[in-house]
Amino acid sequence: MKHTKRHKDHLFAVLFMDLDGFKMINDSMGHLIGDQLLIGVANRLEKCLRSTDTVARLGESFTIARLGGDEFTVLLDHIKEPSDAKSAADRLMKAVVAPFMLGGREVFTSVSIGIALSNSTYEQAEDILRDADTAMYRAKSLGKAVMKYRRGHASQCDGSIAVGD
């Protein structure tokens, strides 16, 4: 945040992701399959990112972040323009939609993503995380496999992009 205030041209984005239908998978196929799915998703997300990007996770030295349940966050640092965040989100969505082989069965899921772009008005990391989370819930309300942008602290969300059918 401090770096962005000093360097107005520095652009980053926070992506907040939530797996679509995870509760149903976890409840119907069991917690072991649910845990394996979360690990598989984390591995796929990590492969889609640049070495300079961070997928948040509390503790250890992991680069994938699972905040709780089926939510993940990604920090896309040093992006050149806002469309870079959309491109990264597109890659992440496509990676997750491919089937997972778990317990001898194909398991399908998708992800909804909220994107918050950096700006000089953010004071705390929690603020941009909150906005990315809010954008993600807005995306979820529009259907599965949707991403939503959020700029600034107001409740405005700019255009949604549906990926897939």
TORBA-495277 format. One record per residue: residue number from 0; x, y, z of N, C-alpha, C in turn; chain. Coordinates in Angstrom, 2 decimals. Example, Ala and Ser with C-alpha at 12.3 -4.5 7.8 and 13.67 -1.06 7.14 Angstrom:
2
+-----+---------+---------+---------+---------+---------+---------+---------+---------+---------+--------+
: num :     nxx :     nyy :     nzz :    caxx :    cayy :    cazz :     cxx :     cyy :     czz : chaine :
+-----+---------+---------+---------+---------+---------+---------+---------+---------+---------+--------+
:   0 :   13.19 :   -5.69 :    7.80 :   12.30 :   -4.50 :    7.80 :   13.20 :   -3.30 :    7.80 :      A :
:   1 :   12.85 :   -2.25 :    7.08 :   13.67 :   -1.06 :    7.14 :   12.90 :    0.03 :    7.87 :      A :
+-----+---------+---------+---------+---------+---------+---------+---------+---------+---------+--------+
//
This chain:
165
+-----+---------+---------+---------+---------+---------+---------+---------+---------+---------+--------+
: num :     nxx :     nyy :     nzz :    caxx :    cayy :    cazz :     cxx :     cyy :     czz : chaine :
+-----+---------+---------+---------+---------+---------+---------+---------+---------+---------+--------+
:   0 :    0.82 :   -1.18 :    0.00 :    0.00 :    0.00 :    0.00 :    0.87 :    1.26 :    0.00 :      A :
:   1 :    1.89 :    1.23 :    0.85 :    2.78 :    2.39 :    0.93 :    3.50 :    2.60 :   -0.40 :      A :
:   2 :    3.92 :    1.51 :   -1.01 :    4.62 :    1.60 :   -2.29 :    3.73 :    2.24 :   -3.36 :      A :
:   3 :    2.46 :    1.86 :   -3.39 :    1.53 :    2.40 :   -4.37 :    1.28 :    3.89 :   -4.14 :      A :
:   4 :    1.27 :    4.31 :   -2.88 :    1.08 :    5.74 :   -2.59 :    2.28 :    6.55 :   -3.09 :      A :
:   5 :    3.48 :    5.99 :   -2.98 :    4.69 :    6.70 :   -3.42 :    4.89 :    6.59 :   -4.92 :      A :
:   6 :    4.51 :    5.49 :   -5.52 :    4.69 :    5.25 :   -6.95 :    3.33 :    5.09 :   -7.61 :      A :
:   7 :    2.79 :    6.20 :   -8.08 :    1.43 :    6.22 :   -8.61 :    1.24 :    5.31 :   -9.82 :      A :
:   8 :    2.32 :    4.98 :  -10.51 :    2.21 :    4.12 :  -11.70 :    2.25 :    2.63 :  -11.35 :      A :
:   9 :    2.51 :    2.30 :  -10.09 :    2.55 :    0.89 :   -9.65 :    1.12 :    0.36 :   -9.59 :      A :
:  10 :    0.88 :   -0.72 :  -10.32 :   -0.46 :   -1.30 :  -10.38 :   -0.41 :   -2.75 :   -9.94 :      A :
:  11 :   -1.34 :   -3.12 :   -9.08 :   -1.50 :   -4.52 :   -8.69 :   -2.98 :   -4.80 :   -8.54 :      A :
:  12 :   -3.30 :   -6.08 :   -8.44 :   -4.69 :   -6.48 :   -8.27 :   -4.76 :   -7.63 :   -7.27 :      A :
:  13 :   -5.87 :   -7.68 :   -6.56 :   -6.15 :   -8.79 :   -5.66 :   -7.34 :   -9.55 :   -6.24 :      A :
:  14 :   -7.17 :  -10.84 :   -6.40 :   -8.24 :  -11.72 :   -6.88 :   -8.73 :  -12.55 :   -5.70 :      A :
:  15 :  -10.01 :  -12.54 :   -5.48 :  -10.62 :  -13.32 :   -4.41 :  -11.48 :  -14.38 :   -5.09 :      A :
:  16 :  -11.18 :  -15.64 :   -4.83 :  -11.85 :  -16.75 :   -5.55 :  -12.61 :  -17.65 :   -4.59 :      A :
:  17 :  -13.74 :  -18.15 :   -5.08 :  -14.56 :  -19.07 :   -4.32 :  -15.00 :  -20.19 :   -5.26 :      A :
:  18 :  -14.80 :  -21.44 :   -4.83 :  -15.21 :  -22.57 :   -5.66 :  -16.73 :  -22.66 :   -5.71 :      A :
:  19 :  -17.26 :  -22.87 :   -6.89 :  -18.70 :  -23.01 :   -7.07 :  -19.09 :  -24.46 :   -6.77 :      A :
:  20 :  -20.08 :  -24.63 :   -5.92 :  -20.61 :  -25.97 :   -5.64 :  -19.74 :  -26.81 :   -4.74 :      A :
:  21 :  -18.78 :  -26.21 :   -4.04 :  -17.88 :  -27.01 :   -3.21 :  -18.62 :  -27.71 :   -2.07 :      A :
:  22 :  -19.55 :  -27.04 :   -1.44 :  -20.27 :  -27.65 :   -0.33 :  -20.98 :  -28.93 :   -0.76 :      A :
:  23 :  -21.58 :  -28.89 :   -1.94 :  -22.27 :  -30.08 :   -2.43 :  -21.27 :  -31.22 :   -2.68 :      A :
:  24 :  -20.13 :  -30.91 :   -3.25 :  -19.09 :  -31.93 :   -3.50 :  -18.61 :  -32.50 :   -2.17 :      A :
:  25 :  -18.30 :  -31.62 :   -1.24 :  -17.79 :  -32.02 :    0.07 :  -18.81 :  -32.88 :    0.82 :      A :
:  26 :  -20.07 :  -32.47 :    0.80 :  -21.12 :  -33.21 :    1.52 :  -21.47 :  -34.52 :    0.85 :      A :
:  27 :  -21.52 :  -34.55 :   -0.48 :  -21.96 :  -35.76 :   -1.17 :  -20.84 :  -36.78 :   -1.39 :      A :
:  28 :  -19.60 :  -36.31 :   -1.55 :  -18.50 :  -37.22 :   -1.84 :  -17.59 :  -37.45 :   -0.64 :      A :
:  29 :  -17.76 :  -36.66 :    0.39 :  -16.96 :  -36.82 :    1.61 :  -15.85 :  -35.79 :    1.73 :      A :
:  30 :  -15.42 :  -35.60 :    2.97 :  -14.42 :  -34.58 :    3.26 :  -13.04 :  -34.92 :    2.69 :      A :
:  31 :  -12.73 :  -36.19 :    2.57 :  -11.45 :  -36.58 :    1.99 :  -11.38 :  -36.13 :    0.53 :      A :
:  32 :  -12.44 :  -36.38 :   -0.23 :  -12.49 :  -35.93 :   -1.63 :  -12.48 :  -34.40 :   -1.68 :      A :
:  33 :  -13.22 :  -33.76 :   -0.78 :  -13.22 :  -32.30 :   -0.71 :  -11.83 :  -31.75 :   -0.47 :      A :
:  34 :  -11.10 :  -32.37 :    0.46 :   -9.73 :  -31.92 :    0.74 :   -8.82 :  -32.14 :   -0.47 :      A :
:  35 :   -8.98 :  -33.29 :   -1.13 :   -8.18 :  -33.56 :   -2.33 :   -8.49 :  -32.56 :   -3.44 :      A :
:  36 :   -9.76 :  -32.17 :   -3.56 :  -10.13 :  -31.17 :   -4.55 :   -9.46 :  -29.83 :   -4.25 :      A :
:  37 :   -9.47 :  -29.42 :   -2.99 :   -8.84 :  -28.15 :   -2.62 :   -7.34 :  -28.16 :   -2.92 :      A :
:  38 :   -6.68 :  -29.28 :   -2.66 :   -5.25 :  -29.40 :   -2.97 :   -5.04 :  -29.34 :   -4.48 :      A :
:  39 :   -5.88 :  -30.05 :   -5.23 :   -5.77 :  -30.03 :   -6.69 :   -6.00 :  -28.64 :   -7.26 :      A :
:  40 :   -6.99 :  -27.93 :   -6.74 :   -7.25 :  -26.56 :   -7.19 :   -6.04 :  -25.67 :   -6.88 :      A :
:  41 :   -5.52 :  -25.77 :   -5.68 :   -4.36 :  -24.95 :   -5.29 :   -3.18 :  -25.22 :   -6.23 :      A :
:  42 :   -2.94 :  -26.47 :   -6.55 :   -1.83 :  -26.81 :   -7.46 :   -2.05 :  -26.21 :   -8.85 :      A :
:  43 :   -3.27 :  -26.29 :   -9.35 :   -3.55 :  -25.72 :  -10.67 :   -3.43 :  -24.20 :  -10.67 :      A :
:  44 :   -3.92 :  -23.57 :   -9.61 :   -3.81 :  -22.11 :   -9.52 :   -2.35 :  -21.68 :   -9.55 :      A :
:  45 :   -1.55 :  -22.37 :   -8.78 :   -0.13 :  -22.02 :   -8.68 :    0.57 :  -22.12 :  -10.03 :      A :
:  46 :    0.21 :  -23.11 :  -10.83 :    0.84 :  -23.30 :  -12.14 :    0.46 :  -22.21 :  -13.14 :      A :
:  47 :   -0.63 :  -21.49 :  -12.88 :   -1.11 :  -20.45 :  -13.81 :   -0.47 :  -19.09 :  -13.56 :      A :
:  48 :    0.29 :  -18.95 :  -12.50 :    0.77 :  -17.64 :  -12.09 :    2.24 :  -17.42 :  -12.38 :      A :
:  49 :    2.61 :  -16.15 :  -12.43 :    4.01 :  -15.77 :  -12.60 :    4.74 :  -15.95 :  -11.27 :      A :
:  50 :    6.04 :  -16.02 :  -11.31 :    6.81 :  -16.17 :  -10.07 :    6.67 :  -14.94 :   -9.18 :      A :
:  51 :    6.31 :  -13.79 :   -9.75 :    6.17 :  -12.57 :   -8.95 :    4.78 :  -12.45 :   -8.32 :      A :
:  52 :    3.86 :  -13.33 :   -8.68 :    2.52 :  -13.30 :   -8.10 :    2.51 :  -14.10 :   -6.81 :      A :
:  53 :    1.58 :  -13.78 :   -5.94 :    1.47 :  -14.47 :   -4.67 :    0.06 :  -14.96 :   -4.49 :      A :
:  54 :   -0.07 :  -16.23 :   -4.16 :   -1.35 :  -16.77 :   -3.77 :   -1.25 :  -16.92 :   -2.27 :      A :
:  55 :   -2.06 :  -16.20 :   -1.54 :   -1.90 :  -16.10 :   -0.10 :   -2.28 :  -17.37 :    0.62 :      A :
:  56 :   -1.50 :  -17.68 :    1.63 :   -1.83 :  -18.76 :    2.55 :   -1.19 :  -18.42 :    3.87 :      A :
:  57 :   -1.92 :  -18.60 :    4.92 :   -1.39 :  -18.29 :    6.24 :   -0.45 :  -19.40 :    6.68 :      A :
:  58 :    0.72 :  -19.02 :    7.17 :    1.67 :  -19.98 :    7.70 :    2.52 :  -20.63 :    6.64 :      A :
:  59 :    3.57 :  -21.32 :    7.09 :    4.50 :  -22.05 :    6.23 :    5.03 :  -21.14 :    5.13 :      A :
:  60 :    5.60 :  -21.72 :    4.09 :    6.15 :  -20.93 :    3.00 :    5.43 :  -21.22 :    1.69 :      A :
:  61 :    4.15 :  -21.54 :    1.79 :    3.36 :  -21.84 :    0.60 :    3.09 :  -20.57 :   -0.19 :      A :
:  62 :    2.90 :  -20.73 :   -1.48 :    2.55 :  -19.58 :   -2.30 :    1.06 :  -19.55 :   -2.63 :      A :
:  63 :    0.34 :  -20.62 :   -2.34 :   -1.11 :  -20.63 :   -2.57 :   -1.80 :  -20.28 :   -1.27 :      A :
:  64 :   -2.81 :  -19.45 :   -1.34 :   -3.50 :  -19.04 :   -0.14 :   -4.92 :  -19.52 :   -0.13 :      A :
:  65 :   -5.22 :  -20.29 :    0.84 :   -6.59 :  -20.69 :    1.08 :   -7.00 :  -19.99 :    2.36 :      A :
:  66 :   -7.94 :  -19.07 :    2.26 :   -8.32 :  -18.27 :    3.42 :   -9.23 :  -19.04 :    4.36 :      A :
:  67 :  -10.05 :  -19.86 :    3.83 :  -10.98 :  -20.62 :    4.65 :  -11.93 :  -21.35 :    3.74 :      A :
:  68 :  -12.31 :  -22.55 :    4.16 :  -13.24 :  -23.30 :    3.33 :  -12.72 :  -23.47 :    1.92 :      A :
:  69 :  -13.39 :  -22.84 :    0.99 :  -13.04 :  -22.99 :   -0.42 :  -12.69 :  -21.64 :   -1.05 :      A :
:  70 :  -12.13 :  -20.73 :   -0.26 :  -11.76 :  -19.41 :   -0.76 :  -10.24 :  -19.28 :   -0.88 :      A :
:  71 :   -9.80 :  -18.71 :   -1.99 :   -8.38 :  -18.48 :   -2.26 :   -8.19 :  -17.01 :   -2.65 :      A :
:  72 :   -7.02 :  -16.47 :   -2.39 :   -6.70 :  -15.12 :   -2.86 :   -5.38 :  -15.14 :   -3.62 :      A :
:  73 :   -5.27 :  -14.22 :   -4.56 :   -4.05 :  -14.07 :   -5.35 :   -3.70 :  -12.59 :   -5.41 :      A :
:  74 :   -2.44 :  -12.27 :   -5.19 :   -1.94 :  -10.92 :   -5.39 :   -1.17 :  -10.91 :   -6.71 :      A :
:  75 :   -1.66 :  -10.15 :   -7.66 :   -0.98 :   -9.98 :   -8.94 :   -0.21 :   -8.66 :   -8.85 :      A :
:  76 :    1.07 :   -8.74 :   -8.63 :    1.89 :   -7.55 :   -8.44 :    2.52 :   -7.12 :   -9.76 :      A :
:  77 :    2.77 :   -5.85 :   -9.89 :    3.45 :   -5.28 :  -11.05 :    2.73 :   -5.63 :  -12.36 :      A :
:  78 :    1.43 :   -5.42 :  -12.40 :    0.72 :   -5.60 :  -13.68 :    0.81 :   -4.29 :  -14.45 :      A :
:  79 :    0.75 :   -4.40 :  -15.76 :    0.91 :   -3.21 :  -16.61 :   -0.40 :   -2.45 :  -16.79 :      A :
:  80 :   -1.51 :   -3.18 :  -16.84 :   -2.81 :   -2.55 :  -17.03 :   -3.88 :   -3.45 :  -16.43 :      A :
:  81 :   -5.06 :   -2.89 :  -16.16 :   -6.13 :   -3.68 :  -15.54 :   -6.50 :   -4.95 :  -16.31 :      A :
:  82 :   -6.37 :   -4.92 :  -17.63 :   -6.72 :   -6.12 :  -18.41 :   -5.80 :   -7.31 :  -18.09 :      A :
:  83 :   -4.61 :   -7.04 :  -17.53 :   -3.73 :   -8.13 :  -17.11 :   -4.39 :   -8.95 :  -16.00 :      A :
:  84 :   -5.13 :   -8.28 :  -15.11 :   -5.83 :   -9.00 :  -14.04 :   -6.93 :   -9.89 :  -14.63 :      A :
:  85 :   -7.64 :   -9.38 :  -15.62 :   -8.67 :  -10.17 :  -16.28 :   -8.07 :  -11.38 :  -16.97 :      A :
:  86 :   -6.92 :  -11.18 :  -17.65 :   -6.26 :  -12.29 :  -18.33 :   -5.83 :  -13.37 :  -17.34 :      A :
:  87 :   -5.28 :  -12.95 :  -16.21 :   -4.88 :  -13.92 :  -15.18 :   -6.11 :  -14.65 :  -14.65 :      A :
:  88 :   -7.20 :  -13.93 :  -14.40 :   -8.42 :  -14.56 :  -13.91 :   -8.98 :  -15.55 :  -14.93 :      A :
:  89 :   -8.92 :  -15.19 :  -16.20 :   -9.35 :  -16.12 :  -17.26 :   -8.55 :  -17.42 :  -17.20 :      A :
:  90 :   -7.22 :  -17.30 :  -17.06 :   -6.36 :  -18.49 :  -16.98 :   -6.73 :  -19.35 :  -15.77 :      A :
:  91 :   -6.95 :  -18.70 :  -14.63 :   -7.29 :  -19.43 :  -13.42 :   -8.63 :  -20.14 :  -13.57 :      A :
:  92 :   -9.60 :  -19.46 :  -14.15 :  -10.93 :  -20.06 :  -14.33 :  -10.86 :  -21.27 :  -15.26 :      A :
:  93 :  -10.10 :  -21.15 :  -16.33 :   -9.98 :  -22.26 :  -17.28 :   -9.25 :  -23.45 :  -16.66 :      A :
:  94 :   -8.27 :  -23.19 :  -15.81 :   -7.53 :  -24.27 :  -15.16 :   -8.42 :  -25.06 :  -14.20 :      A :
:  95 :   -9.30 :  -24.37 :  -13.51 :  -10.14 :  -25.02 :  -12.50 :  -11.28 :  -25.81 :  -13.14 :      A :
:  96 :  -11.76 :  -25.37 :  -14.29 :  -12.94 :  -26.00 :  -14.89 :  -12.64 :  -27.39 :  -15.47 :      A :
:  97 :  -11.38 :  -27.69 :  -15.76 :  -11.03 :  -29.04 :  -16.25 :  -11.31 :  -30.05 :  -15.14 :      A :
:  98 :  -11.80 :  -31.24 :  -15.49 :  -12.18 :  -32.21 :  -14.45 :  -10.98 :  -32.69 :  -13.62 :      A :
:  99 :  -11.27 :  -33.02 :  -12.38 :  -10.29 :  -33.61 :  -11.45 :  -10.64 :  -35.08 :  -11.30 :      A :
: 100 :   -9.64 :  -35.95 :  -11.30 :   -9.86 :  -37.38 :  -11.02 :   -9.61 :  -37.60 :   -9.53 :      A :
: 101 :  -10.68 :  -37.83 :   -8.79 :  -10.59 :  -38.00 :   -7.34 :  -11.40 :  -39.22 :   -6.93 :      A :
: 102 :  -10.77 :  -40.11 :   -6.20 :  -11.47 :  -41.30 :   -5.74 :  -12.02 :  -42.14 :   -6.87 :      A :
: 103 :  -11.33 :  -42.13 :   -8.02 :  -11.77 :  -42.91 :   -9.17 :  -12.92 :  -42.29 :   -9.95 :      A :
: 104 :  -13.28 :  -41.05 :   -9.63 :  -14.37 :  -40.37 :  -10.33 :  -13.92 :  -39.00 :  -10.82 :      A :
: 105 :  -14.55 :  -38.57 :  -11.91 :  -14.31 :  -37.21 :  -12.39 :  -15.14 :  -36.25 :  -11.55 :      A :
: 106 :  -14.48 :  -35.21 :  -11.06 :  -15.15 :  -34.20 :  -10.26 :  -15.01 :  -32.88 :  -11.00 :      A :
: 107 :  -16.13 :  -32.19 :  -11.17 :  -16.15 :  -30.92 :  -11.89 :  -16.47 :  -29.78 :  -10.94 :      A :
: 108 :  -15.81 :  -28.67 :  -11.12 :  -16.11 :  -27.47 :  -10.37 :  -15.76 :  -26.27 :  -11.24 :      A :
: 109 :  -16.09 :  -25.11 :  -10.75 :  -15.70 :  -23.86 :  -11.40 :  -15.41 :  -22.88 :  -10.27 :      A :
: 110 :  -14.99 :  -21.69 :  -10.63 :  -14.62 :  -20.70 :   -9.63 :  -15.22 :  -19.35 :  -10.01 :      A :
: 111 :  -15.70 :  -18.63 :   -9.01 :  -16.13 :  -17.25 :   -9.21 :  -15.04 :  -16.36 :   -8.63 :      A :
: 112 :  -14.75 :  -15.26 :   -9.32 :  -13.61 :  -14.42 :   -8.94 :  -14.04 :  -12.97 :   -8.82 :      A :
: 113 :  -13.61 :  -12.34 :   -7.73 :  -13.74 :  -10.90 :   -7.55 :  -12.36 :  -10.28 :   -7.71 :      A :
: 114 :  -12.29 :   -9.17 :   -8.43 :  -11.02 :   -8.51 :   -8.69 :  -11.09 :   -7.09 :   -8.13 :      A :
: 115 :  -10.11 :   -6.73 :   -7.31 :   -9.98 :   -5.35 :   -6.84 :   -8.63 :   -4.83 :   -7.33 :      A :
: 116 :   -8.68 :   -3.70 :   -8.02 :   -7.47 :   -3.08 :   -8.56 :   -6.92 :   -2.06 :   -7.57 :      A :
: 117 :   -5.62 :   -1.96 :   -7.51 :   -4.98 :   -1.03 :   -6.58 :   -5.33 :    0.41 :   -6.93 :      A :
: 118 :   -5.33 :    1.23 :   -5.91 :   -5.41 :    2.68 :   -6.09 :   -4.86 :    3.33 :   -4.83 :      A :
: 119 :   -4.58 :    4.60 :   -4.90 :   -3.89 :    5.28 :   -3.80 :   -4.78 :    5.54 :   -2.59 :      A :
: 120 :   -6.07 :    5.24 :   -2.68 :   -6.96 :    5.49 :   -1.54 :   -6.96 :    4.35 :   -0.53 :      A :
: 121 :   -6.44 :    3.20 :   -0.89 :   -6.39 :    2.09 :    0.06 :   -5.35 :    2.39 :    1.13 :      A :
: 122 :   -5.76 :    2.23 :    2.39 :   -4.87 :    2.46 :    3.53 :   -4.33 :    1.15 :    4.10 :      A :
: 123 :   -5.17 :    0.12 :    4.10 :   -4.83 :   -1.17 :    4.71 :   -5.06 :   -2.30 :    3.71 :      A :
: 124 :   -4.30 :   -3.37 :    3.86 :   -4.49 :   -4.54 :    3.01 :   -5.90 :   -5.09 :    3.15 :      A :
: 125 :   -6.47 :   -4.99 :    4.35 :   -7.82 :   -5.50 :    4.58 :   -8.85 :   -4.80 :    3.69 :      A :
: 126 :   -8.59 :   -3.53 :    3.35 :   -9.53 :   -2.77 :    2.53 :   -9.64 :   -3.36 :    1.12 :      A :
: 127 :   -8.52 :   -3.64 :    0.50 :   -8.56 :   -4.19 :   -0.86 :   -9.04 :   -5.64 :   -0.84 :      A :
: 128 :   -8.71 :   -6.39 :    0.21 :   -9.25 :   -7.74 :    0.35 :  -10.77 :   -7.71 :    0.48 :      A :
: 129 :  -11.27 :   -6.77 :    1.27 :  -12.72 :   -6.62 :    1.44 :  -13.39 :   -6.32 :    0.09 :      A :
: 130 :  -12.77 :   -5.42 :   -0.69 :  -13.37 :   -5.06 :   -1.97 :  -13.32 :   -6.22 :   -2.96 :      A :
: 131 :  -12.24 :   -6.99 :   -2.95 :  -12.17 :   -8.16 :   -3.82 :  -13.20 :   -9.21 :   -3.40 :      A :
: 132 :  -13.37 :   -9.38 :   -2.09 :  -14.37 :  -10.31 :   -1.56 :  -15.78 :   -9.86 :   -1.95 :      A :
: 133 :  -16.06 :   -8.58 :   -1.82 :  -17.37 :   -8.05 :   -2.20 :  -17.63 :   -8.26 :   -3.69 :      A :
: 134 :  -16.61 :   -8.02 :   -4.52 :  -16.75 :   -8.24 :   -5.96 :  -17.01 :   -9.72 :   -6.25 :      A :
: 135 :  -16.35 :  -10.60 :   -5.50 :  -16.56 :  -12.04 :   -5.70 :  -17.99 :  -12.43 :   -5.36 :      A :
: 136 :  -18.53 :  -11.91 :   -4.28 :  -19.92 :  -12.23 :   -3.93 :  -20.89 :  -11.65 :   -4.95 :      A :
: 137 :  -20.57 :  -10.53 :   -5.51 :  -21.39 :   -9.96 :   -6.58 :  -21.34 :  -10.88 :   -7.81 :      A :
: 138 :  -20.14 :  -11.37 :   -8.12 :  -20.00 :  -12.31 :   -9.25 :  -20.81 :  -13.57 :   -9.00 :      A :
: 139 :  -20.75 :  -14.11 :   -7.79 :  -21.51 :  -15.33 :   -7.45 :  -23.01 :  -15.10 :   -7.61 :      A :
: 140 :  -23.45 :  -13.90 :   -7.27 :  -24.89 :  -13.62 :   -7.38 :  -25.36 :  -13.59 :   -8.83 :      A :
: 141 :  -24.42 :  -13.43 :   -9.76 :  -24.75 :  -13.40 :  -11.18 :  -24.70 :  -14.78 :  -11.83 :      A :
: 142 :  -24.21 :  -15.78 :  -11.10 :  -24.11 :  -17.13 :  -11.64 :  -22.74 :  -17.71 :  -11.39 :      A :
: 143 :  -22.53 :  -18.92 :  -11.85 :  -21.26 :  -19.60 :  -11.64 :  -20.25 :  -19.19 :  -12.70 :      A :
: 144 :  -18.97 :  -19.32 :  -12.35 :  -17.87 :  -19.04 :  -13.27 :  -17.97 :  -17.62 :  -13.83 :      A :
: 145 :  -18.09 :  -16.66 :  -12.93 :  -18.20 :  -15.25 :  -13.30 :  -17.12 :  -14.48 :  -12.56 :      A :
: 146 :  -16.59 :  -13.43 :  -13.20 :  -15.68 :  -12.55 :  -12.49 :  -16.26 :  -11.15 :  -12.49 :      A :
: 147 :  -15.92 :  -10.39 :  -11.46 :  -16.44 :   -9.04 :  -11.28 :  -15.28 :   -8.15 :  -10.84 :      A :
: 148 :  -15.21 :   -6.96 :  -11.44 :  -14.20 :   -5.97 :  -11.06 :  -14.79 :   -5.03 :  -10.03 :      A :
: 149 :  -13.95 :   -4.55 :   -9.16 :  -14.35 :   -3.52 :   -8.22 :  -13.21 :   -2.51 :   -8.14 :      A :
: 150 :  -13.54 :   -1.26 :   -8.33 :  -12.53 :   -0.20 :   -8.27 :  -12.88 :    0.75 :   -7.13 :      A :
: 151 :  -11.94 :    0.91 :   -6.23 :  -12.13 :    1.87 :   -5.16 :  -13.03 :    1.35 :   -4.06 :      A :
: 152 :  -13.35 :    2.23 :   -3.14 :  -14.09 :    1.84 :   -1.95 :  -15.59 :    1.90 :   -2.11 :      A :
: 153 :  -16.07 :    2.52 :   -3.16 :  -17.52 :    2.61 :   -3.35 :  -18.07 :    1.24 :   -3.71 :      A :
: 154 :  -19.36 :    1.14 :   -3.81 :  -19.96 :   -0.17 :   -4.09 :  -20.15 :   -0.41 :   -5.58 :      A :
: 155 :  -19.40 :    0.31 :   -6.40 :  -19.56 :    0.11 :   -7.83 :  -18.73 :   -1.08 :   -8.30 :      A :
: 156 :  -19.32 :   -1.86 :   -9.14 :  -18.62 :   -2.95 :   -9.79 :  -18.71 :   -2.69 :  -11.28 :      A :
: 157 :  -17.59 :   -2.74 :  -11.96 :  -17.56 :   -2.52 :  -13.40 :  -17.72 :   -3.87 :  -14.09 :      A :
: 158 :  -18.48 :   -3.91 :  -15.12 :  -18.73 :   -5.06 :  -15.97 :  -18.37 :   -6.43 :  -15.50 :      A :
: 159 :  -19.25 :   -7.36 :  -15.72 :  -18.95 :   -8.75 :  -15.41 :  -18.63 :   -9.49 :  -16.69 :      A :
: 160 :  -17.84 :  -10.50 :  -16.56 :  -17.45 :  -11.29 :  -17.71 :  -17.81 :  -12.74 :  -17.40 :      A :
: 161 :  -18.68 :  -13.32 :  -18.17 :  -19.02 :  -14.72 :  -17.96 :  -18.06 :  -15.57 :  -18.78 :      A :
: 162 :  -17.53 :  -16.59 :  -18.16 :  -16.62 :  -17.49 :  -18.85 :  -17.32 :  -18.83 :  -18.98 :      A :
: 163 :  -17.33 :  -19.37 :  -20.14 :  -18.00 :  -20.65 :  -20.38 :  -19.43 :  -20.44 :  -20.80 :      A :
: 164 :  -20.24 :  -21.48 :  -20.69 :  -21.64 :  -21.40 :  -21.11 :  -22.53 :  -20.90 :  -20.01 :      A :
+-----+---------+---------+---------+---------+---------+---------+---------+---------+---------+--------+
//
